[in-house]
Amino acid sequence: MITPWFPNDPDELTAEWLTGALRASGAVRDAAVKGFTMEQVGVGVGFVGHLTRFTLSYDREEPGAPASLVGKFPSRTEGARQVAMLFGLYEREARVYAGFSSRLGMPAPICYFAGCDPDRERYVVLLEDLCDGRFGDQVAGCTVEEAGKIIQRLAKFHAHWWNSAELGGLNWIPLATDLVSGGIAQAYAPTWPAFMERFGDRLSPAILKRGPGLGDELLELLKTYEGRPLTLGHSDFRVDNIFFPRDGSGRDLVVVDWGSPLRSAFPVYDFIYFVAGGLPTEARRASEDDLLRLYHETLLANGVTGVTLEQLLEDCRASLLYVFAIICVIAGGTLDIVNERAVELFDTIFTRFLPALEDYDALGVLP
């Protein structure tokens, strides 16, 4: 999607352009932005976007005019932009917010503007500033009770799109098998040496032995999903991307970061990515069976048929390998992990996902 000129960095944004964007969205009618202050937010939470909060002042009072908003721009680091362009994250997020978010079946932030020019690597979305509540914290994790509520919401989202005829018209949302296989084929082997230099000392002997050739094995495994029903997956479904509204606000959980939706034959990837990454290891071990049953029961209760608990478990095992390949190896070997929060986040990723690989005997799903 290409739209008229839009800012590609917080420093390019002007009060005049912002006034036009807010009026076009219907957020304001007569008021004009006369100034704003800005501060970077979300440092070390997301890696491929640069998040800035803009606090606005207007030339007149107008009921409902947003006092602040959050702009999401391309990362200022080359490695992060490469990952985003490899997986098409900027364009898809702009498309979701430009007119699709109301159809998602999952609460998303209000969007005031969305634009993307992939040929020039330009992108921006302007979103409501979610402040009447709190965002989750991947490093701290969530409670099992919170996880149960989130998993039920996730299962309803998957059920909403399960085998839907509408998916055929969403060709701008890639098939999970195509995107994952393309990313692994293009980046896994070249990134492995850098990944090993950074994180090789964290790996088990089994992963060290199988790791260099794991990309090719996963490409073969992905072929086994052909012919399965599809649904819509979020694909970055983690605690950092969930907003918990204030008790009594009457608002549902809000899910952000819609750069990676996929038409997926293995949507339980969202489940295991959330559970294995968002719960401390001992809490995950004590609750994961119950949470998977809850996910399965909620799918069935919302009209999904032909899916067994045993199949979901096997897909969890395989999905942990995709997490390892994409998040640990490709992202971990490419992204600039420089600030304190980013270091903590990747430490948490390895602290939680590597034991999950062992607990699920994930390598055992390979031929």
DODREN-906319 format. One record per residue (C-alpha): x, y, z. Coordinates in steps of 0.25 Angstrom, whole numbers, plus 5000, padded with zeros to 4 digits. Layout:
<nodes>
XYZ
...
</nodes>
This chain:
<nodes>
500050005000
500550144996
499950275002
500250415000
501450475008
501550435022
502650445033
503650325034
504250375047
503750455059
504650565055
503950585042
502550595048
501950735048
500750805055
500150835041
500250695036
499750635049
498550725049
498150675035
498350525039
497450545051
496350615043
496450515032
496250405043
495050475049
495750495063
495650645062
494750735054
495150875056
496350875065
497750885060
498950835066
499850955070
500950875077
501450755083
502450685092
503050555089
503750445097
504250305092
503450185099
503550035098
505050035098
505449885098
504049835097
503949835081
505149825072
504649865058
503949985061
504250125068
503150165077
502950305081
501850365090
501350505085
500650595095
499750695088
499350835090
498250895081
497751035077
496451015083
495750915092
494950805085
494250685093
494850555089
496150615083
497250515087
498250575097
499350485093
499650375083
500750275080
501450275066
502150145061
503250175051
504350085045
505450045054
506650135054
507550015053
507949945040
507849805046
506449825051
505949885038
506549765030
505749665039
504449755037
504649765022
504949615021
503649575028
502849695022
502449745036
502349885033
501349875021
500449775028
500349855040
499949975032
498949895025
498349845037
498149975044
497750045031
496449975030
496449835035
496549845050
495049855052
494949725045
496049655053
495149585064
496249635074
496249765081
497249855075
497650005077
496950115070
497750165058
497850305054
498750285042
499450175035
500350185023
501450095017
502350105004
503149975004
503950014992
504550125000
504450065014
503550165019
502450135029
501650205041
500450165049
499850265059
499050195070
498250235082
499150245095
498650125103
498850185117
497550145125
498250015130
499549945128
500349875118
500849735121
502349715123
502949595117
504149595126
503349595138
502349495132
500849485135
500049395145
499449265142
498049335144
498349445134
498949335124
497649265125
496749385122
497749425110
497749285105
496249275104
496249415097
497249355087
496449225084
495249315081
496049395071
496549265065
495149205064
494649335058
495449315046
495549165046
495349115031
494749245028
494449275013
494849415015
496349365017
496449345002
496249494999
497349535009
498549505000
499349615006
499349535019
500349425015
500249275018
501049235030
501649125023
502149215012
502649325021
503349235031
503949145020
504449275012
505049335025
505749205029
506249175015
506749315013
507349355027
507549225036
508849175031
509449315028
509049355042
509549235050
510949275052
510649405058
509549345066
510549245072
511549355075
510549425083
509749305089
510449175086
510849155101
509349145105
509049025096
508848885100
509748775093
508548725085
508248865080
509748885077
509848755069
508548775061
508548925060
509348955048
508448865039
507148895046
506748995036
506648895025
505948795034
504848905037
504648935022
504248785021
503348785033
502648905028
502148825016
501348735025
500348845027
499848855013
498348835012
498048865027
496948975030
497449115032
497149225042
497749355045
498949365055
499549485062
500949415061
501549515072
500649475083
501349505095
501149575109
501849705104
500749725093
499549715102
498949835109
498149805122
497049905124
496749965138
495849885146
494449945144
494750015131
493849925123
494849905113
495349765108
496849725107
497549805095
498549735086
499549815079
500749795069
499949745057
501149745048
501149595046
499749535044
499849405036
498849305030
499249185038
499049035038
499749035052
499149145060
499549075073
500849145070
500149265077
499849185089
501149125091
501949245088
501049315099
501149205109
502549165108
503049315107
502049385117
502049285129
503249255137
503749115135
503249055147
501849125146
501849075131
502148935135
501048935146
499948995137
500248965122
499348835121
498148905127
498449035118
498448945106
497148875109
496549015112
497049055098
496448935092
495148935099
494949085095
495249055081
494148945081
493149035089
493249135078
493049045066
494348985062
494248835059
495248725055
496348775064
496848675075
497648705087
498748615082
498948685069
499048825077
500148765086
500948715073
500748855067
501248915080
502548825079
502748865065
502449015067
503549025078
504548985067
503949105059
504149195070
505549145072
505849165057
505149305055
505249375069
506549315075
507449295063
506949395052
506549505061
507549475072
508649475062
508249595054
507649695064
508449805071
508249755086
508849875092
507949935103
507749875117
506249835114
506649765101
507749695108
506749645119
505749605109
506649515101
507149455114
505749425117
505449365104
506649265105
506349245120
504949205117
504949145103
506149055103
505548975115
504248965108
504948905096
505448795105
504148775112
503348755100
504448675093
504248775081
505348705073
504648575074
503648625064
504648625053
504848505044
</nodes>
